[in-house]
């Protein structure tokens, strides 16, 4: 099933549309936000830059599967299809999101890339090319993973080396003959290293991030291990509402989590060689550790992403953080009443960026949003606590 893109006449394309709420982003965060807005009979629209719902999932590497069984991969209102204990593949997730939008007839406008957000006399003004959207409320429903990160010295690698970032990698057929260096030993790096090791001598560069002490696809993992980690540890203990969650949050945002599916023994059995961090380039070849040069023909950068909110022209960012991230309380922005965020990593809990937790965050934000008087005029920005907000 496919979402039909809304058609507009040339005249309408240049007109300003008015809605109570504009949701920016049509992934799982945006769709579940739309689900809850619909429950409150809000007039809203969801804007997404892609040409198809779930496109961000379809664009990931071919062998990707999620870490949670289907029973923990559902959004509110609709169960994930198939076996409750299966780990969905990335295309199955994309199809689920597409069906979810259709099931609830969510007003998604595709092919609309937002490039500006500011205040105006009526509330907020959202710009997308020549189009304008006015709203009392705006929900930015975008993940923290927006702009690929690679080190500056990547530009110094020889032109005869194939370089790919995680965002571009699909399968080993993209690589040329010869050895492969996978930079970044987190979950993405470990899984991609296994993916390419069958046909290439493969090096995995980076520190040991540890691993969960059970196999997630075993009986114990499916029925006890994953439920405890996802529903208890990540969802209820590691939150901004607990001392341990607040203490661990910066570390988890900067370093990620332990290996979930892959184990060190899996990498060793596949012949993947571990190396220290990649620290530079010499004579066009990558340097690992203090002084070891690897003569490889392919480099895959599994070095993560960073958010990009440069298009938001509002004083809501902490100048100490680079890249800048919005100051918020569980997604509610105190210095811009009516502005909200959903889908950010560890917005409230470790599960905030996952299917397991994004629904809870969206419901909390929508409950706050719909408690505001409709067509409320913007108030001056302020700092300090917000009555009724749970830290």
C-alpha positions in Angstrom: 0.0 0.0 0.0 1.2 3.5 -0.7 0.4 7.0 0.6 -0.9 9.2 -2.2 0.9 12.5 -2.2 -1.5 15.4 -2.0 -1.8 17.5 -5.1 -1.9 21.3 -5.1 -2.6 23.7 -7.9 0.3 26.2 -8.6 -1.8 28.9 -6.9 -2.2 26.9 -3.7 1.5 26.1 -3.7 2.2 29.8 -3.1 -0.5 30.4 -0.5 0.0 30.3 3.2 -1.9 27.4 4.9 -3.2 27.7 8.4 -3.4 24.8 10.9 -3.6 24.5 14.6 -0.5 22.3 14.6 2.2 21.5 12.1 4.2 18.3 12.6 7.6 18.3 10.9 8.8 14.8 10.1 6.7 11.8 8.9 8.7 8.9 10.5 7.5 7.0 13.5 7.8 10.1 15.8 5.7 12.2 13.5 3.1 9.6 12.7 2.4 8.7 16.4 2.2 12.4 17.2 -0.4 12.6 14.5 -2.2 9.7 16.0 -2.6 11.4 19.3 -3.4 14.8 17.8 -6.2 13.0 15.9 -7.6 11.6 19.2 -7.9 15.2 20.4 -9.6 16.4 17.2 -6.8 18.8 16.3 -6.5 20.4 12.9 -3.0 19.4 11.9 -0.7 18.5 9.0 2.4 16.3 8.9 5.2 17.5 6.6 7.9 15.1 5.3 10.7 15.6 2.8 10.6 12.0 1.5 8.4 10.9 -1.4 7.2 7.8 0.5 6.3 7.0 4.1 9.1 4.9 5.7 11.7 6.0 3.1 14.4 6.5 5.9 14.0 2.9 6.8 14.1 1.6 3.2 17.3 3.5 2.6 19.3 1.6 5.3 21.5 -1.4 4.7 19.8 -4.5 3.3 20.4 -6.9 6.1 19.3 -4.6 8.9 16.8 -5.9 11.5 15.6 -4.1 14.6 16.7 -5.1 18.1 13.2 -5.6 19.5 10.7 -8.3 18.7 7.6 -7.2 16.9 5.6 -7.2 20.2 7.8 -4.2 21.3 8.0 -2.6 17.8 4.4 -1.5 17.6 3.1 2.1 17.7 -0.1 2.9 19.7 -3.3 1.8 18.1 -1.8 -0.8 15.7 0.1 -4.1 16.4 3.1 -4.9 14.3 2.0 -7.8 11.9 3.4 -11.3 12.0 5.0 -13.3 14.8 5.2 -11.4 18.0 8.7 -12.8 18.6 10.2 -12.1 15.2 12.7 -9.3 14.7 11.4 -7.2 11.8 13.6 -6.3 8.8 14.0 -2.7 7.8 11.6 -2.9 4.9 8.9 -4.5 7.1 9.2 -1.5 9.4 8.8 0.8 6.5 5.7 -1.0 5.3 4.3 -0.9 8.8 4.7 2.8 9.0 3.1 3.3 5.6 0.1 1.1 6.7 -0.1 3.0 10.0 -0.5 6.3 8.2 -3.2 4.8 6.0 -5.0 3.0 8.8 -5.6 6.3 10.7 -5.9 8.5 7.5 -3.2 10.8 8.8 -2.8 14.0 6.8 0.8 13.5 5.6 2.1 15.8 2.9 5.1 14.2 1.2 7.9 15.9 -0.7 7.8 18.9 1.5 11.2 19.8 2.9 11.0 22.3 5.7 13.8 24.9 5.6 12.7 27.5 8.1 10.8 27.9 11.4 10.3 31.3 13.1 7.8 33.3 15.1 5.2 35.6 13.5 2.2 37.6 14.7 0.0 34.5 14.4 2.2 32.0 16.3 4.7 30.1 14.1 5.7 30.3 10.5 7.0 27.2 8.8 8.7 27.6 5.4 9.2 24.9 2.8 10.6 26.4 -0.4 7.9 28.7 -1.7 5.2 27.3 0.6 4.3 28.7 4.0 2.4 27.1 6.9 1.1 29.1 9.9 0.4 27.3 13.2 -0.3 27.9 16.9 1.9 24.8 17.6 4.8 23.1 15.9 6.1 19.6 16.8 9.5 18.9 15.4 9.3 15.1 15.1 12.8 14.3 13.8 15.5 12.0 15.1 18.9 13.1 16.3 20.4 11.2 13.4 20.2 13.7 10.5 23.7 14.6 9.2 26.4 11.9 8.7 29.6 12.5 10.7 33.0 11.6 9.3 36.4 12.9 10.6 38.0 15.7 8.6 40.9 13.5 7.7 38.6 11.3 5.6 39.3 13.8 2.8 42.9 12.8 2.8 42.3 9.2 1.9 43.5 8.1 -1.6 41.0 8.5 -4.4 41.4 4.8 -5.1 39.8 3.9 -1.8 36.0 3.4 -1.8 34.5 5.4 1.0 31.0 4.9 2.3 29.2 6.2 5.4 26.6 4.1 7.1 23.9 6.2 5.5 25.1 5.2 2.0 26.0 1.5 2.7 23.5 -1.0 1.4 25.4 -4.3 0.8 28.9 -5.7 0.0 28.3 -5.3 -3.8 29.1 -1.6 -3.4 32.7 -2.5 -2.4 35.7 -3.1 -4.6 37.9 -6.2 -4.3 40.3 -6.0 -1.4 40.3 -5.4 2.4 37.7 -3.4 4.2 38.2 -1.1 7.2 35.0 -0.5 9.2 35.5 2.6 11.4 33.3 2.6 14.5 32.7 -0.4 16.6 29.2 0.2 17.9 26.2 -1.7 16.8 26.1 -0.4 13.2 29.8 -1.0 12.7 29.7 -4.5 14.2 26.8 -5.6 12.1 28.2 -4.1 8.9 31.6 -5.7 9.6 29.8 -9.1 9.7 27.9 -8.3 6.6 31.1 -7.7 4.5 33.4 -10.2 6.2 32.2 -13.1 4.1 33.8 -11.7 0.9 36.5 -9.4 2.3 39.3 -9.3 4.8 37.7 -7.0 7.3 39.1 -4.8 10.1 36.9 -3.2 12.8 38.3 -0.1 14.3 37.2 1.4 17.6 37.0 0.8 21.3 35.2 -2.2 22.8 31.7 -0.9 23.8 30.7 -4.1 25.6 27.8 -6.3 24.8 24.5 -7.5 26.4 25.2 -10.8 28.2 22.6 -12.9 26.2 21.6 -13.6 22.6 18.6 -11.6 21.8 17.1 -14.2 19.4 17.3 -17.0 22.0 14.3 -18.0 24.0 15.7 -16.2 27.0 16.4 -13.1 24.9 13.0 -12.9 23.3 10.9 -13.6 26.4 13.0 -12.2 29.3 16.2 -10.5 28.3 14.9 -8.0 25.7 11.7 -7.2 27.6 13.7 -6.4 30.7 16.2 -4.2 28.9 13.6 -2.4 26.7 10.6 -2.2 29.0 12.3 -1.8 32.4 16.0 -0.7 32.2 15.8 1.6 29.1 12.1 2.6 29.5 11.7 3.2 33.2 15.1 3.3 34.9 17.2 5.2 32.4 15.1 8.4 32.2 15.6 12.1 32.9 13.3 11.5 35.9 15.9 9.3 37.8 19.3 10.2 39.2 21.0 7.3 37.3 19.3 8.3 34.1 20.4 11.9 34.3 23.9 10.8 35.1 24.1 8.3 32.3 22.4 10.4 29.6 25.4 12.4 28.4 27.5 9.2 28.2 24.9 7.3 26.2 24.2 10.2 23.8 27.9 10.5 23.0 29.0 6.9 23.1 25.8 4.9 22.2 24.9 1.6 23.8 26.5 -1.8 24.1 26.4 -4.3 21.3 22.9 -5.8 21.3 22.8 -8.5 18.6 26.4 -9.0 17.8 28.9 -10.6 20.2 32.7 -10.5 20.1 32.7 -14.2 19.4 30.6 -13.6 16.3 33.1 -11.2 15.0 36.0 -13.5 15.7 34.3 -16.5 14.1 33.7 -14.4 10.9 37.4 -13.5 10.8 36.9 -9.8 11.6 40.1 -8.3 13.0 39.8 -5.7 15.8 42.1 -2.6 15.7 42.3 0.5 17.8 40.7 3.8 16.8 41.4 5.3 13.4 43.4 8.4 14.1 44.5 9.8 10.8 45.8 9.2 7.3 49.4 8.7 6.0 50.2 8.5 2.3 46.5 8.2 1.5 46.0 5.2 3.8 44.2 5.1 7.2 46.3 5.1 10.4 44.9 3.1 13.4 46.2 3.4 16.9 49.5 5.2 17.4 51.2 4.5 14.1 49.8 1.5 12.2 48.9 2.0 8.6 46.3 -0.3 7.0 46.5 -0.9 3.3 42.8 -1.3 2.5 40.7 -0.7 -0.6 37.5 0.2 1.2 36.5 2.3 4.2 33.0 2.3 5.8 32.5 5.1 8.2 30.2 3.9 11.0 30.9 7.1 12.9 27.3 8.2 13.6 25.2 11.2 12.8 24.5 14.6 14.4 21.3 16.7 14.5 20.9 19.7 12.3 18.5 22.4 13.5 20.1 25.3 11.7 16.8 26.0 10.0 15.1 26.9 13.3 15.4 30.7 13.9 14.3 30.7 17.5 16.4 31.3 20.7 15.9 27.8 22.1 19.4 26.4 21.9 22.1 25.8 24.5 25.1 27.6 23.2 27.4 25.3 25.1 26.5 22.3 23.0 28.0 21.7 19.5 26.1 20.9 17.4 23.5 22.9 19.2 20.5 21.1 20.6 17.2 22.5 21.9 16.6 23.1 25.5 13.5 21.3 26.5 11.7 19.4 29.3 10.4 16.1 28.0 10.0 17.7 24.6 8.3 20.9 25.8 10.3 24.0 25.0 9.8 26.5 27.8 11.3 29.5 25.9 9.0 29.0 22.9 5.5 28.1 24.1 3.8 26.0 21.5 7.0 24.4 20.2 7.7 20.7 20.9 10.2 18.0 20.1 9.5 14.3 19.7 11.9 11.5 18.5 15.2 12.9 19.8 17.6 10.4 21.3 17.1 10.2 25.1 14.4 13.0 25.0 13.1 11.5 28.2 14.3 7.9 28.3 16.7 5.6 26.5 13.7 4.4 24.5 12.7 7.9 23.3 14.2 7.3 19.8 12.8 3.8 19.6 9.3 2.4 18.9 9.2 1.3 22.5 9.2 4.8 23.9 8.3 7.3 21.2 4.6 6.8 21.7 4.9 7.7 25.4 6.8 10.9 24.5 4.3 11.8 21.8 1.3 11.3 24.1 3.0 13.5 26.8 3.7 16.3 24.4 0.2 16.2 22.8 -1.5 16.2 26.2 0.4 19.4 27.0 -0.2 20.9 23.5 -3.9 20.4 23.6 -4.2 21.9 27.1 -3.1 25.2 25.7 -5.9 27.6 24.6 -6.5 27.4 20.9 -5.3 30.3 18.8 -3.3 31.6 21.7 -1.1 34.6 20.8 2.6 34.1 21.3 4.0 35.2 24.7 7.4 36.7 25.4 10.1 34.2 25.8 11.2 33.4 29.3 13.4 31.2 31.3 12.8 29.1 34.4 10.6 26.2 35.3 7.3 25.4 33.6 4.4 24.6 35.8 3.3 21.0 35.7 6.3 19.7 33.7 7.8 16.5 34.9 11.6 16.5 34.7 
